[in-house]
Amino acid sequence: MSVEAPLQRHYFVDEAGDPVLFDAKGRALPGLEGCSRHFILGVLDVADPVALGVELDALRVELLADPYFRDVPSMQPERRKTAWMFHAKDDVPEVRREVFRVLMHHPVQFFAVVRDKHTVLDYVRQRNRLDERYRYHPNELYDTMVARLFKNRLHMTPEVHVCFAERGKSDRSAALGQALETARKRFETQWQLSNSSVIRARQSSPRREVPLQATDYFLWALQRYFERGESRYIEMLWPQVGLVHAVDETEVAPYGVYYTKKKPLPKGSG
């Protein structure tokens, strides 16, 4: 019995850390306390976004009704945290475990690009020495990572829907759409293939688009590895990880390291 190929692909994009390199006075932030060392952009390929959203919403309702969590601060509606949506940083460990349990049994695939902000800062300083007019903007790093993340992800179905987690109040749908077009062109140039897929980009919030909450969990697990050396969370999800590209691990190759199922991340400290 043949299985029909899907007509659409649904991607949900979020970030861990942030692409900010300088404070308001122009002082470099990487290396200072409170500044993440890495910026990670991740995308979750979700086969059935509706089913995933329904199951996560049902789990949240179930946990909110559980007396065990009655007095947990993040579970109080007025806090607008777990009572509103799952967010790995805010959720207590018992809640995280239940969310991970749901994610591990859904047909999803996670892909990520990881940048070392110290290396990015070095690049920006080199650019400034060559061109005094150059000014770094966090969106620059974000958009280049979108193009890198999606280069080989846009040709597999006639329609591609990409939902980006909102960043601030500005609508960057046009810029993000252009970054996806850059990814498409790079794919066509590298492989000498035409890609006629219809690509639709939009921005939304994790509360409105529940699969973004799932993307957040994968990113949180990966960030714990790169920032703290804790591998147990991402190891648990690794069967659903398609690719993690550590761009700045250039000791062996100038393009960095591609971590896959056959080449997993080195084991961390915990």
Secondary structure, 3 states (H helix, E strand, C coil): CCCCCCCEEEEEEEEECCCCCECCCCCECCCCCCCCCEEEEEEEEECCHHHHHHHHHHHHHHHHCCHHHCCCHHHCHHHCCCCCCCCCCCCCHHHHHHHHHHHCCCCEEEEEEEEEHHHHHHHHHHHHHHCCCCCCCHHHHHHHHHHHHHCCCCCCCCEEEEEEECCCCCCCHHHHHHHHHHHHHHHHHHHCCCCCCEEEEEEECCCCCCHHHHHHHHHHHHHHHHHHCCCHHHHHHHHHEEEEEECCCCCCCCCCEEECCCCCCCCCCC
